[in-house]
Amino acid sequence: MSEHSKIEWTDATWNPVRGCSKVSPGCINCYAETFAERFRGVRGHPFEDGFDLRLIPGKLADPLRWRTPRMIFVNSMSDLFHENVPDDYIVNVARVMRLAKWHTYQILTKRSDRMRDLLEGKLQFASNQSHIWWGVSVENRKHGLPRLEHLRKAPAHVRFLSIEPLLEDLGTLNLKGISWVIVGGESGPGARPMAKAWVLAIRNQCKRAQVPFFFKQWGGVRKAETGRTLDGKIYSEFPARDFTAVPSAGEMLAMREEIEFV
């Protein structure tokens, strides 16, 4: 687990899975792949195998060892619902999230159909936990809007959208049942441009629907220079969070013992 994250909308990251594969245009300039592939072949490095998908069982119980409450982005370097991650492993990840409920978890996927199906089945026990937020990536109409519909139909207490990289005007969004919207432009070499009008259209729809709106960045090759100010304002809105008391060290130990893979 990384105690500090540079991602503006989270506090920390937790990666019980590493690596992924491309499924849509939003993946073309994947920051995680670019980072991981730098270390391919470096013996002993967490990304010695580059961006090849791997399960990391040794990281599963990390949230049960971290006492300070955090918002945790789950699998910032992968996709929990990747087709090569077994159902039972996903269930184990969710079991940890349910137990370590003093944290807030942010799960983001492009495999929205699989997430929906599991939330209706093997993940029902975690679907309506208020501290577990389920989200999908939306980059364009063709690939992103179907994910939005999968998410809206999935049983969940908190549903959110990460509209990054925003690649085109998305038109009218059905935000019924959506609790949070993040918008951002692509960054780094080869970054594709994002029009201000596209961002304003989403912000205005969120305002009308009373959905919290978070503007992450304009992006570009030098994102630090372009910043995250939209019409003179920084938007850092979040859904309401539930807070749970942090258990004692003994209680946390008992929770870890409850998880069969520890």
N, C-alpha and C positions, 0 to 999 in steps of 0.2 A: 504494500500500500504506500502511496505517496502522500505524506502528510500535508503537503502544500501543492496546489495546482495553479498553473497560470491561466487556466480556463476561467473566464470571467464569471460564469454562472454556477460554479461549484467550489468546494473547499479542498477536496481531495479526490484521488482516483484509486480504484481497486481493480486489479486485473487478474482474476483467476483463469482467464483465457488470454492468450496472446496470438496475434496474427489473424488475417482475414483474407477475403478475396473480393474482387469487384463485382457489383451487380447492376450498377446504373451510372448515369453521367456524373452524379454527385461524388463518385469514387475516383474519378480520373486523377485528381491531384491530391490524393489522400495523404494528410500530414503524418498519420501513424505509420503508413508504409514507408514514406520517405525517411522518417526517423529510424525505423527498425532496420531497413536495408543498409544503413551506414555501418552497422555492426555485424553484418553477416560474416561468419568465419572467425570472429574474434572470440577465442576460447574463453569460456567462463562468463561471458557477458550475457545478460538476460535475453538479448536478441541475437545470440550466436547463430541461430537458424533464420535470421532475417524476419520476414513477415509470414513465414509458414505458420499455419494454424497449429497451436499446441495447447493442451490443457495443463494447468499449473495447480495440481491438487494441494501443494504446499502453501498456496496463498488463500485457500478457501476460508480458513478460520480467522483471518486477519482482523475483520471488524470486531470479533469477540475478544480481541486483545487491546483494542484501542478505546480508552476510557473517555476521551474528550469528544463530545458530540460534533459531528460534521455532516455536511451535505457531501455525499459520495457519488461520483460518477462511476458507474459500474462498467468495466471493460472499455475504457477510453482507447485502448489499443486493440480492440477486436469488436465482435458482435456476438452477444450472448446467444442469439438465436441462429447463428450460422448453422448450415445444414450438417456440418461435421461435428457439432457439439452434441453429445448424446442427451436425450431427455433426462435421464437420471442425474447427469451432472448439472444440468440447469436446475433441477429440483433441489439439489444440494446447495447451490448458490442461493436459491430462494429461502431455503431453511435457515441459512445463516442470517439473511436479511430480516426474516421474521423474528429470530431470537434477539439480534442486536438492534433492538428497536429504539434505542436512544439516538441512533443516526437516522438521517434521511437519505434514501437511495434514489438515484436517477438512472434509469435503464433506457438506453436509446438503441433502436434497431432500424435496419432497412428490410429485415425479414418479417414484416408486419403480419403476414398471414400465419406464420408459424407461432409468433407471439400470441396472436388472438386465439389460435386453436389450443395452445397450452394453458392460457389463462382460463379457458372454458373447461379444461380437463385437469391435467396433473398439477397445474399451478393455482387451482382454485383457492387453496389455503392462503395464498399470498396476494390474490388479485385485489382484494378490497382493503388491504392494510394501508392506513392513511400515511404512513411514513415511507411507502414504496411508490415511487412515481414511474409510470410506464409511458415511454415516448417513442415517436417515430421521426425519421428524417424526411424532409420534404424539400426537394430542390427544384422541381418543375411540375408541370401538370401531368405529363404522361406517367411518370413513376411515383411522384410524391402524393398526388391526390388520392390514388387508390389506397396508399398506406394510411392516409388520414381516415378513410372510411373503415378500414380494418380496425384501426384504433378506436374509433367511436363505437364500434359494435362489440368491442372487447369489454368484459367485466373489469372495472378498475375504479379505484377511489379517486386517483389523480391521473389525468391523461395530459401529455404535453407534446408540443411540436418543436422540433429543431429545424427551422427553415434556413439551413446553411449548408453549402453555399446556395444562395438564392440566385437562380440562373435565368429567370424570366418572370413576367407578370403572371401571377397565379389566378387572377380573376377573383370571383366570389368564393369565399371559403365557408364551409359549414362548420361553425365553431361550437355547435351544441354539444355539450358534454366535454369540451376541452377546457382544461384548467390553467394553461400557461402556454405562451408562444414566445420562442426565441427566434430572432432574425439576425443573420450575419452574411457578409460577403466573403468570398474566397480570398485567401491570402497566400503569399509566397510566389516563387517563380511560376509563370504561366497562369497567374490568377485571372479568372474570367470576370468581366466587369459586372457590376450590379447598379441598376438605375435607382435613383432616389424615389421616383414615382412608384416603383414596385414596393419599396419599404413603407412609404406613406400609406399606400392602399391597405397594407396589412395592419399597420398601426391603427388606422381609422376603423377598420372592421373589429379589431380587438376592443377598442374604446366603446364602440356601439354595443358589443356583446358583453362588456364588462369582464374581459379576460385579461389577466396581467400580461404585460408586454415587456420583453427584455431585448434591447438592441445591443448586440454583442460587438459588432465592428463593421466598418466599411470595407476593410480588407485591402487587397492590392499587394503589390510587391513590398511596400514599406508600410505595413499596417499600423505601426506605432505613430507614424506621421498622420495618417488619415483618421485615426481615433475612432470614437464611438458616439460622438455627439450628433444628434438628429434635430434639426431646426432649433439649435441652441440649447438642447436639453439632453441629459443622459437618462435613458430609460433602463432602470434596474428593478423592475417589478417582479415579484415572486408570488406563488400561491401561499396561502396561510399554511403554517407548519404546526404540527403537534409535537410537544416536547414531553419526553418520558425521562424519569429519573434514571441516572446512571447507577447500575448495580454495584455492589461491593466486589472486591477482588475475589472473594470466595464464591459469590454468585456467578461471576463471570467464568470462573474455573469450572463450575458445575455445568454451565451452558456449553462450554467446549467439550466436556466429557459426554454431553448428550449427543453431540454430533459424531456419528460412528466413524467418520473418516479422519478424525483428529488423532 
